[in-house]
Amino acid sequence: MKTAIEALRRGIPAQRVLTEPADVMSFSFDASFGTHAPDVVCQPLSTEEVVHIVQVANAYNLPIVPRGRGTCLSGGPLAVHGGIVLDFSLWDTTLVISPDDLTATVSPGVLTKAIDDAAKAHGLMYPPDPSSSHVATIGGNLAENAGGPKGLKYGVTKDYVLGLEIVTADGRVVRTGGQTVKNVTGYDLTKLIVGSEGTLAIITEATLRLIPRPLAQKTALVVFDTIVDSGRAISSVLTSGVLPSKMEIMDRACIRAVEAYEPLGLPVDAAAILLVELDGHPLALEDEMKIVKGACESVGARSITIAQTEEEAAELWYARKLVSPAIVRIKPTKISEDATVPRSQIPAMFEALERIRHTYDIELVIFGHAGDGNLHPNILADARDPEEMKRVERAVEAIFDEALRLRGTLSGEHGIGTMKAPFLANELGEDGVWLMKRMKEAWDPNGLLNPGKLFAPPGTKLVLRDE
């Protein structure tokens, strides 16, 4: 390893090749489970440096693990087989808005929120808005195909990627796509790379599509006495002719946790609340909100409060942002899932989650992007209690099973990584996994790019505890 590190430092300044134990351990974890220390951490600031790292990795047969800020919830940036972690968090040097083309060109370490902030100055918007957008890098979002609350109306990361610069497993620099909205030249390599979790190529630059920023927003808080009614309201709104920009749900446990964390006047006796945001022309929003109100009342909404000012709307969304810090007061270990179901199956998924809560005797809270079926059932536990963690593991498997039974998917936006790899064949089938492996072998014949992700060894089970 010493010889490989010396080779790395011939193409990268020594201060950006980290080998000290404390430095290496700082890159051994993400926001999921497990600790895997790399052998060395490299912090590239150019495509040429990435090419050099890849060439050294091939010469010494070292795994390469791309990494942003480590906010991943599925284990994507973990060095499960050691090797080199590529830390892109310093590489934020390019953020160019081209307002006439409605595009942004960015380097992989740029924060996602910074892109939208820069676009705002030109009356434009970069819609993908994961909850970690203020700390997550665009490179990580591209690797995981991140979503967010606005996914209901505007789609997810892959819908806004026009082109990429990538470094392949053997050190070639390739550009996919381009600056144009339409492009059907050959295979769509751009879409293939987005969401591939660093297993096919390393992203070194992205060209992103921007859209005009809406003129106004309007937000409503809808209160329900049963969580199943809230699920019916989602379908009622989405078939009313109005498409909200956001539609978020919080169940009773979330509501009470937020109120205990920071009192905001939320209805703690409610079974669930929906936050509905509309955007567009201010005159149209008045009529559209009336339609949303009627759609919710038709399925038994207890009350509907419409924010009258931007400040009132911001306070409602602030309550939603407090869910994650609030619920960890219940128990210290949080397992965040994102199993997604068709919209018509949201009420059935709510009922299934209630059964799972009682069957496995777990603390389960439900929130998330209800409008597109991307629920976030979060299990609160204590990792120091092995018996409880065994129940949690079974509950997570049950959540996956229910989502697939309802024609849903294992992950709407968190990715597969290490956490969901044991369940990949449950959704894709053995032939589907075989086809993905063939693609991986073609792009990365030596298996150096982010090994241990997506494809779990036979017999691997989900384990959230020390054995």
Phi, psi and omega in degrees: 000327180300319180294320178296319179296319177299320178294320177300318184287350174283345179239354181223137178306141187302328182290348177251018170239102190262129180228349180297141183308318181295321179293314182297318181294335178295342180248023185262359184216163171227207182271011177255221182243152176101148178231122183222107183278132172284170174279328183205150177242126176248141182240080184289151177233012178201159176298322180299321178293322177297317178301317179299316180299316181296319179296318177295318180301319179292321181295328184248008177056051182252133174298151178237124184238104176292146184210139173262248180259007176075024180273001184299139182259005184237005179088014184304317184264021181274135180274074188292341176242025181070211178089216187252124167269128174266102180273109182267005188295338179275342188271075181241029191282339182246119171211092186244120176265129175247089188298326180292329178267352186055050180224161171231137175248126190222149170273161193293339182269002179293135177291142184299318180295328180297329179293313179295322178298317180293322179293326182302326180297341180251014181073021183245174183215141166255103193293320185305126189222063175302154184298339179267014189300336180281348179233344183273147179272154178295328178299317176295320177298321178294319181297323184260356186054058186297153178243231181143177182304325183282358179301333180305312183262325193252351180090190187243186188307314185300336181285353184237014180256115179268326183199159180223152161253129183229155170249126183279174184296338179255013173091012176279146174258121184231141173252132177245150179064214181177214183262352186269151178290321178259134179196108180237035179276105177073194178296150180275079182293331181300310182293330179293319182290318181295123182091001182274003170059034177073014183267348183247327182194169181251123182277126180244348176197151179222142170252121188246146177276136174248159178228161178300141180283135179300151183285331185204162175228156175217135186236141176231145173252120182245128186252137181231150178269346172224146181289332178293322176299323179295324176294321177294326180295325179300311179296322180298317179293316186288345175255011183271353184097359179246133178248103178296156173280330177218149175209098187247147181241147171225128178273180186302318181298320178296314182301312183292324179295318179295317180295324177290327181285314180205103184302122180234002180085022177287152182283098186289347177269356181284149175282329180195156171230148172248136170254122184240124176244132172251148173222156182147212179283137185302325180290321179293327184297327179299311181291321181296322179293328176296321178295317178299317179301314180295322180296321180287319179295330183292342180245020170095023176299135180288315181205157179224120179246124181256123180297133183264344181225164176297327180294318178295318179296318180298325180292323178296316180289334176297321178300319179295321181292338181279353186302308185300310178293334183285319187287338180288352172287338179294308175210154192283340184256123183244123176253110185262118178247164182215037175303135188238139182233161173303149184303323181295341183261006181300313177302319179295324179292322176301315179297320179296319180295324176297319179296317181296320178305314184280322183299318185256004175052059183236159171274110183235125176242150184236126170210179176135195189270078190295331185296333178248018176076005183270080181280155176237078172291119180251130177259129178256128184211188176231110184300344179280352180255096185298326180293319177296319182294329174297318178295322179298316179301317179292324179294320178298316178299321179294323177298315178298315181300316181295318180299317180289324177299328180269018179067033178260204185222156180296327186213129176269332184202349183277339183091177183262307176052226175266331188294320186250001181305321181297346185251004186302316182293336178301326181266316188269341187081160182298324180291324177295318177295320178301317181296319177296320178296323177298320179295316178301315181296325180291320182279328189221070188298334180269358176065036184268339186274109176047055180294154179089002178252151179071310187253111180268145175302149180306137178086358180293137177240159175291125178228121181247024183214163176283133180248000000 
